[in-house]
Amino acid sequence: MKKTRCFCLMAAVLLFFAACAPKDGEYAEPRFRKVEQRDFTILGEELMHSVVGAEAAWQDHLILMSNDRAPGNNIHFYSKRTGAWELSTLPTGRSAGEITLALDIQVMGDTLYVFDANPPRLKRYSLPALLAQGPMAEAFLGEIPMSDRSMTWAGVAPDRMVVVTSLSPRAGPDHTPRILWTGPDGPVASYDEYPYEDRYLIWRQYSTAWPYFALSPDGSKLALSTTWGCVMELFSLSHGEIVRKHCLYWVDPGFVQGKPASTSRVGLSRIMATDDGFITSFFNEEKDFETGRPACDRIAFFDWEGRGLRCIQTGGYSAAPISFDKAENTLYALLWDKDHVMYLGKMILD
């Protein structure tokens, strides 16, 4: 009798996991093992930004990339505990260490990486030196030049850098690989395929808005998605190869043909990668705030097999995850309400 019960329990668990497992090529929003309604706790006062282009976290600080809080500054530090503003730094300009056009940021260890797109290069800064407000010569650690033939975004890990390019010609002198893995001694591997063959569809998905992507902390996994339509690709980077492991279509990608990308009924926000999986937020048309702006009011947790682990539906705010403190089981996010007023928030998970 005990063996029968044990077998039935194991079968039920396997069926449950199978129900949540992704099916490559299926046009459907992901299924989650747990769906719940939760609210954030607001940290501090409203943020005096009109646009925030990127977010990151470091120690007890939340970092936002925007150039409109203080004249000409691109990076802004806030307290992770209280949400209070602490420092604005990295002015716009062309002197050493200054920024011309910041598009993205990433933190690794005590180093802040800023993607400066004019011309494309990855600039490195010492976070302790920035907070100390010392001379730029002490904070600026140098830059990594990148291809100037295609707009690019980069992710870094301890022994590698991965560059994701915007759509470029299939062949010819201006072509750059879609994904390029570079190590200390130069290029390691590249990947140049798309989820489907229709060039017009590829153009609609990958050129109207840049894709979101994130590397796992050790650099062995990559999550890459379209902004509109939610095509999620999961890659492994090991043994000198980039291999696509899963490709999930949240909706039929053909729906964007002949329509503006902004009419998409489902879309993603920035992706945050962890050792165990990745976190993002998404929207659908039923949840827009009647302003034409996407309302990413569902925060989704996935493992690296693409299985939906948890979906949190937020009340009244659109959220872009900044960080997840695993030790404290706390999620931090940039929030905005229906009037486009922005706040920092945290959510303690159970």
C-alpha positions as CSV (number, residue, x, y, z in Angstrom):
1,M,0.0,0.0,0.0
2,K,2.8,2.4,0.9
3,K,4.6,1.7,-2.4
4,T,1.3,2.4,-4.3
5,R,0.8,5.7,-2.5
6,C,4.5,6.7,-3.1
7,F,4.1,5.8,-6.8
8,C,0.9,7.8,-7.1
9,L,2.5,10.8,-5.4
10,M,5.5,10.7,-7.7
11,A,3.3,10.4,-10.7
12,A,1.3,13.4,-9.6
13,V,4.5,15.5,-9.1
14,L,5.7,14.5,-12.6
15,L,2.4,15.4,-14.1
16,F,2.5,18.8,-12.3
17,F,6.0,19.6,-13.6
18,A,5.0,18.4,-17.1
19,A,2.0,20.8,-17.1
20,C,4.3,23.7,-16.3
21,A,7.1,22.7,-18.7
22,P,7.5,24.8,-21.8
23,K,6.5,23.5,-25.2
24,D,8.8,24.9,-27.9
25,G,6.7,26.4,-30.7
26,E,3.5,26.6,-28.7
27,Y,1.7,30.0,-28.9
28,A,0.5,30.5,-25.4
29,E,1.4,32.6,-22.3
30,P,3.5,30.5,-19.9
31,R,1.8,28.4,-17.2
32,F,3.0,29.0,-13.6
33,R,3.1,26.7,-10.6
34,K,1.9,29.6,-8.4
35,V,-0.1,32.7,-9.2
36,E,-0.8,35.3,-6.6
37,Q,-1.8,38.9,-6.0
38,R,0.8,41.0,-4.0
39,D,1.5,44.7,-3.4
40,F,4.8,46.5,-3.1
41,T,5.9,48.6,-0.2
42,I,6.9,52.0,-1.5
43,L,10.4,53.2,-0.6
44,G,10.8,56.9,-0.2
45,E,9.2,59.6,-2.2
46,E,8.4,59.8,-5.9
47,L,11.3,59.8,-8.3
48,M,12.0,63.0,-10.2
49,H,12.7,61.2,-13.5
50,S,10.7,61.2,-16.7
51,V,12.5,58.2,-18.1
52,V,14.6,55.5,-16.5
53,G,16.5,53.5,-19.1
54,A,18.1,50.8,-16.8
55,E,18.4,49.6,-13.3
56,A,20.9,47.7,-11.1
57,A,21.6,47.0,-7.5
58,W,24.8,47.0,-5.5
59,Q,25.2,46.2,-1.8
60,D,22.7,48.6,0.0
61,H,22.1,50.7,-3.1
62,L,19.7,50.8,-6.0
63,I,21.1,52.4,-9.2
64,L,19.1,54.0,-11.9
65,M,20.3,55.2,-15.3
66,S,18.6,58.4,-16.4
67,N,19.9,61.9,-17.3
68,D,17.1,64.1,-16.0
69,R,17.3,64.2,-12.2
70,A,20.4,66.4,-12.0
71,P,21.7,68.5,-15.0
72,G,23.6,66.2,-17.3
73,N,24.1,63.3,-14.9
74,N,23.4,59.7,-16.1
75,I,23.7,57.6,-12.9
76,H,21.7,58.0,-9.7
77,F,22.1,56.1,-6.4
78,Y,19.3,55.5,-3.9
79,S,19.2,53.7,-0.6
80,K,18.0,50.1,-0.8
81,R,16.5,50.4,2.7
82,T,14.7,53.8,2.6
83,G,14.6,54.8,-1.1
84,A,16.3,58.1,-0.3
85,W,18.4,59.7,-3.1
86,E,22.1,59.5,-2.3
87,L,24.1,60.7,-5.3
88,S,24.0,61.6,-9.0
89,T,27.1,61.2,-11.1
90,L,28.7,60.5,-14.5
91,P,27.9,63.6,-16.5
92,T,27.2,63.8,-20.2
93,G,30.2,64.8,-22.2
94,R,33.2,63.6,-24.2
95,S,36.0,63.9,-21.6
96,A,37.6,60.7,-20.1
97,G,35.0,58.8,-18.1
98,E,32.0,61.0,-19.2
99,I,29.0,59.5,-21.1
100,T,27.7,60.5,-24.5
101,L,24.7,58.2,-24.9
102,A,24.0,55.7,-22.1
103,L,21.8,52.8,-23.1
104,D,22.3,50.2,-20.4
105,I,24.1,49.4,-17.1
106,Q,25.3,46.3,-15.3
107,V,27.0,45.6,-12.0
108,M,29.5,42.8,-11.5
109,G,31.3,42.8,-8.2
110,D,32.3,46.3,-7.3
111,T,32.4,47.5,-10.9
112,L,29.7,49.4,-12.8
113,Y,29.5,48.8,-16.5
114,V,27.9,51.5,-18.6
115,F,27.1,50.9,-22.3
116,D,27.8,54.1,-24.1
117,A,26.5,54.0,-27.7
118,N,28.2,56.9,-29.4
119,P,30.4,55.3,-30.5
120,P,29.6,51.8,-29.0
121,R,31.8,50.9,-26.1
122,L,31.5,49.5,-22.6
123,K,32.8,51.8,-19.9
124,R,33.9,50.5,-16.4
125,Y,33.8,52.4,-13.1
126,S,34.7,51.6,-9.5
127,L,31.5,51.8,-7.5
128,P,33.3,52.6,-4.2
129,A,35.1,55.5,-5.9
130,L,31.9,56.8,-7.4
131,L,30.2,56.9,-4.0
132,A,33.3,58.6,-2.5
133,Q,32.8,61.3,-5.1
134,G,36.6,61.4,-5.7
135,P,38.3,62.5,-9.0
136,M,37.1,60.8,-12.2
137,A,40.6,59.4,-12.7
138,E,40.1,57.2,-9.6
139,A,36.6,56.1,-10.6
140,F,37.0,55.5,-14.3
141,L,38.6,52.1,-15.0
142,G,38.7,52.2,-18.8
143,E,36.5,51.1,-21.7
144,I,36.1,48.2,-24.1
145,P,35.6,49.3,-27.7
146,M,32.9,47.5,-29.7
147,S,31.7,47.3,-33.3
148,D,30.7,50.6,-34.7
149,R,28.8,49.0,-37.6
150,S,25.8,47.8,-35.6
151,M,24.1,49.0,-32.4
152,T,25.1,46.6,-29.7
153,W,24.4,45.7,-26.1
154,A,26.7,43.7,-23.9
155,G,26.5,41.5,-20.8
156,V,29.5,40.6,-18.7
157,A,30.4,37.7,-16.5
158,P,33.7,36.9,-14.7
159,D,35.5,35.5,-17.7
160,R,33.5,36.6,-20.7
161,M,31.5,39.2,-22.4
162,V,28.4,38.5,-24.6
163,V,27.3,41.1,-27.1
164,V,23.8,41.1,-28.6
165,T,23.4,43.2,-31.8
166,S,20.5,44.8,-33.4
167,L,19.3,43.4,-36.7
168,S,22.1,43.6,-39.3
169,P,22.3,42.5,-43.0
170,R,22.6,38.7,-43.6
171,A,25.9,39.1,-45.5
172,G,28.4,41.8,-46.5
173,P,30.9,44.0,-44.7
174,D,28.3,45.5,-42.3
175,H,27.2,42.2,-41.0
176,T,27.8,41.4,-37.3
177,P,26.8,38.1,-35.5
178,R,23.5,38.2,-33.6
179,I,25.2,36.9,-30.5
180,L,29.0,37.1,-29.9
181,W,30.8,35.4,-27.0
182,T,34.2,37.0,-26.3
183,G,36.7,35.8,-23.7
184,P,40.0,37.2,-22.4
185,D,41.9,36.0,-25.5
186,G,39.3,37.1,-28.1
187,P,36.1,35.8,-29.7
188,V,35.0,32.3,-28.5
189,A,31.8,31.6,-30.4
190,S,28.9,33.3,-32.3
191,Y,25.3,32.6,-33.0
192,D,23.5,34.0,-36.0
193,E,20.0,32.3,-36.3
194,Y,16.6,33.7,-35.5
195,P,13.5,31.8,-34.3
196,Y,11.8,31.9,-37.7
197,E,12.8,32.4,-41.4
198,D,10.5,35.2,-42.5
199,R,12.8,38.2,-42.8
200,Y,9.9,40.7,-42.6
201,L,8.7,39.2,-39.4
202,I,12.2,39.2,-38.0
203,W,12.5,42.8,-38.9
204,R,9.2,43.7,-37.2
205,Q,10.2,41.8,-34.0
206,Y,13.9,42.8,-33.7
207,S,14.1,46.3,-35.1
208,T,11.1,48.1,-33.8
209,A,12.5,47.8,-30.3
210,W,15.7,46.3,-29.0
211,P,15.6,42.9,-27.4
212,Y,16.0,42.4,-23.6
213,F,18.5,39.9,-22.4
214,A,20.5,38.8,-19.4
215,L,23.4,36.5,-18.6
216,S,23.4,34.2,-15.6
217,P,25.9,35.4,-12.9
218,D,28.5,32.8,-14.1
219,G,27.9,33.5,-17.7
220,S,26.9,30.0,-18.7
221,K,23.3,30.8,-19.6
222,L,21.5,33.5,-21.6
223,A,17.9,34.6,-21.7
224,L,17.0,36.7,-24.8
225,S,13.5,38.0,-25.6
226,T,11.8,40.3,-28.0
227,T,10.1,43.4,-26.4
228,W,6.9,43.0,-28.3
229,G,5.2,39.6,-28.7
230,C,7.3,37.8,-26.2
231,V,9.5,35.3,-28.1
232,M,11.8,34.0,-25.3
233,E,15.0,32.1,-26.3
234,L,17.2,30.3,-23.7
235,F,20.8,29.5,-24.5
236,S,23.7,27.7,-22.9
237,L,27.3,29.0,-23.3
238,S,29.7,26.2,-22.6
239,H,32.6,24.2,-24.1
240,G,33.1,27.1,-26.6
241,E,29.6,26.9,-28.1
242,I,26.4,28.9,-28.0
243,V,23.5,26.5,-28.1
244,R,19.8,27.4,-28.1
245,K,18.1,25.1,-25.6
246,H,14.5,26.5,-25.8
247,C,12.4,28.8,-27.8
248,L,9.0,29.9,-26.4
249,Y,6.4,31.8,-28.3
250,W,4.0,33.5,-25.9
251,V,1.8,34.5,-28.9
252,D,1.7,33.7,-32.6
253,P,4.6,35.9,-33.9
254,G,2.6,36.4,-37.1
255,F,0.2,38.8,-35.4
256,V,2.6,41.7,-35.8
257,Q,2.7,41.5,-39.5
258,G,1.4,44.8,-41.0
259,K,0.7,46.3,-37.6
260,P,2.7,48.8,-35.5
261,A,4.7,47.0,-32.8
262,S,3.0,49.1,-30.1
263,T,-0.3,47.3,-30.9
264,S,1.2,44.1,-29.5
265,R,-1.2,42.5,-26.9
266,V,1.7,41.1,-24.9
267,G,5.2,42.2,-24.2
268,L,8.1,42.0,-21.8
269,S,10.2,44.3,-19.7
270,R,13.9,44.0,-18.6
271,I,15.2,40.6,-17.6
272,M,17.1,39.9,-14.4
273,A,19.1,36.7,-14.3
274,T,20.0,34.7,-11.1
275,D,21.8,31.4,-10.6
276,D,18.5,29.6,-10.4
277,G,16.6,31.3,-13.3
278,F,15.5,34.7,-14.4
279,I,12.8,37.2,-13.5
280,T,11.0,39.6,-15.8
281,S,7.7,41.5,-15.9
282,F,5.1,41.4,-18.7
283,F,1.8,42.9,-19.8
284,N,-1.2,42.2,-22.0
285,E,-3.8,44.5,-23.4
286,E,-6.4,43.9,-20.7
287,K,-4.0,45.3,-18.2
288,D,-2.9,48.5,-19.9
289,F,-3.6,51.7,-18.0
290,E,-5.6,53.3,-20.8
291,T,-2.7,55.6,-21.7
292,G,-1.1,53.7,-24.5
293,R,1.9,52.8,-22.3
294,P,2.5,49.1,-21.5
295,A,1.6,48.3,-17.9
296,C,3.9,45.4,-16.9
297,D,1.9,44.4,-13.9
298,R,2.8,40.7,-13.7
299,I,6.2,39.7,-12.4
300,A,7.3,36.3,-13.6
301,F,9.9,33.9,-12.2
302,F,11.3,31.2,-14.5
303,D,13.9,28.5,-14.1
304,W,16.6,28.0,-16.8
305,E,14.5,25.3,-18.5
306,G,11.8,28.0,-19.2
307,R,9.3,26.6,-16.7
308,G,7.1,29.2,-15.1
309,L,7.7,29.0,-11.3
310,R,5.7,32.0,-9.9
311,C,3.7,34.9,-11.2
312,I,2.9,37.8,-9.0
313,Q,0.1,40.2,-10.2
314,T,0.7,43.7,-8.8
315,G,-2.1,46.0,-7.9
316,G,-2.0,49.5,-9.4
317,Y,1.6,49.7,-10.4
318,S,3.7,48.6,-13.4
319,A,7.0,47.1,-12.2
320,A,10.4,46.5,-13.6
321,P,12.5,44.2,-11.4
322,I,15.8,45.7,-10.2
323,S,17.1,43.0,-7.9
324,F,16.2,39.9,-5.9
325,D,17.9,39.5,-2.6
326,K,17.8,35.7,-2.1
327,A,19.1,35.8,1.5
328,E,16.3,38.2,2.5
329,N,13.8,36.8,-0.1
330,T,13.0,40.3,-1.1
331,L,12.3,41.7,-4.6
332,Y,13.2,45.3,-5.4
333,A,11.5,47.1,-8.4
334,L,11.1,50.4,-10.2
335,L,7.4,51.2,-10.1
336,W,5.2,53.6,-12.0
337,D,1.5,54.3,-11.6
338,K,-1.2,55.2,-14.1
339,D,-0.1,58.9,-14.0
340,H,3.5,57.8,-14.9
341,V,4.8,58.8,-11.5
342,M,7.7,56.6,-10.5
343,Y,8.7,55.1,-7.2
344,L,11.1,52.5,-5.8
345,G,9.4,49.6,-4.1
346,K,10.2,46.3,-2.3
347,M,8.3,43.1,-1.8
348,I,9.2,40.5,0.9
349,L,8.2,37.1,-0.5
350,D,7.2,34.1,1.5
